[in-house]
Amino acid sequence: MAPAPRHFVFDAYGTLFDVHSAAARYTDDIGPTWERLSQTWRAKHLEYTWIYAQIGQRKSFWELTERSLDFAIASVGGLGDDSLRNKLLDAYMTLGAYPEVREVLGGLKGAGCTTAILSNGDPDMLEAAIGSAGLGDVLDASLSVVDAGVFKPNFKVYDLVVDRFGCERASVSFQSSNRWDAAAAKAYGFGVCWINRAGQPAEYPDLAPDHTLDNLRPLLELV
């Protein structure tokens, strides 16, 4: 039987923080297309990180946040003037955390485990999100891909965890809502929990997660 993990590392956007909460704050202003706008924004944002990771060009996550929102606006339309665009960008800096996040992080720390974020986000973006969600006291570290010089799923990003904690890969439980991120972390050698909040179909059968969860609370049963 595998030993219980001692380091619990979380992707930020979509796993701890609800990426659609920015647009959800302005549903009345955006109108009935707000969900399509938000989904397009998210999908294009991820696509941009993959492309720049592949070609080896460094871009800030914030720049890609802006670019992907502009694409979503041009694609979906109906947003009006720039004031709403600016409000959406401001809201992205302070995304809402999912309701169980603080409870779970606090429970893991109380059990003697390390808790950390490993994210494509820029350090200032992560600091703002952590602060607005009041999670600073239940996180031991916030690790940004800025220190790796490349976006996920490059293995240099997952190296940040091992280097930061001086640990074996097998002692890490990595949590992500992104199936591609979970697959890469599994290939790297982490234990993996796929947080499948949206009930998506399974992918990457050769890189299956150790656990598939619809929220973070069952993690407390792993310690």
SULVENWO-V643883 format. One record per pair of residues at least 4 apart in sequence whose C-alpha atoms are under 6 Angstrom apart, sorted by the first residue. I is the first residue (numbers start at 1). J is the second residue. If there is no record, write none. Layout:
i = [I | I]
j = [J | J]
This chain:
i = [4 | 5 | 5 | 5 | 6 | 6 | 7 | 7 | 7 | 8 | 8 | 8 | 8 | 9 | 9 | 9 | 9 | 10 | 10 | 10 | 10 | 11 | 11 | 11 | 11 | 11 | 12 | 12 | 12 | 13 | 13 | 14 | 14 | 14 | 15 | 15 | 16 | 17 | 17 | 17 | 18 | 18 | 20 | 22 | 22 | 22 | 27 | 27 | 30 | 30 | 37 | 37 | 40 | 41 | 41 | 41 | 44 | 45 | 49 | 52 | 52 | 53 | 53 | 61 | 61 | 64 | 71 | 72 | 73 | 93 | 93 | 94 | 94 | 102 | 104 | 105 | 106 | 108 | 109 | 115 | 115 | 116 | 116 | 116 | 116 | 117 | 117 | 118 | 118 | 119 | 120 | 120 | 120 | 123 | 126 | 127 | 130 | 130 | 145 | 145 | 148 | 148 | 153 | 160 | 162 | 162 | 169 | 169 | 170 | 172 | 172 | 173 | 173 | 174 | 175 | 175 | 175 | 176 | 176 | 176 | 177 | 177 | 177 | 183 | 185 | 186 | 192 | 192 | 193 | 193 | 193 | 193 | 194 | 195 | 195 | 195 | 196 | 196 | 197]
j = [223 | 171 | 172 | 173 | 113 | 171 | 113 | 114 | 172 | 114 | 115 | 172 | 173 | 115 | 116 | 117 | 174 | 117 | 118 | 174 | 175 | 15 | 117 | 118 | 119 | 176 | 16 | 17 | 119 | 17 | 19 | 18 | 19 | 177 | 176 | 177 | 97 | 95 | 96 | 97 | 96 | 97 | 38 | 88 | 91 | 92 | 31 | 34 | 34 | 79 | 72 | 76 | 72 | 68 | 69 | 72 | 68 | 68 | 53 | 56 | 57 | 150 | 151 | 121 | 122 | 68 | 75 | 76 | 77 | 125 | 129 | 129 | 132 | 106 | 217 | 138 | 138 | 113 | 113 | 139 | 140 | 139 | 140 | 141 | 142 | 142 | 143 | 143 | 144 | 144 | 144 | 145 | 151 | 144 | 130 | 131 | 135 | 136 | 151 | 157 | 156 | 157 | 184 | 164 | 166 | 167 | 189 | 190 | 190 | 190 | 191 | 191 | 192 | 192 | 192 | 193 | 194 | 182 | 194 | 195 | 194 | 195 | 196 | 207 | 190 | 190 | 209 | 210 | 209 | 210 | 211 | 212 | 212 | 213 | 214 | 215 | 213 | 214 | 214]
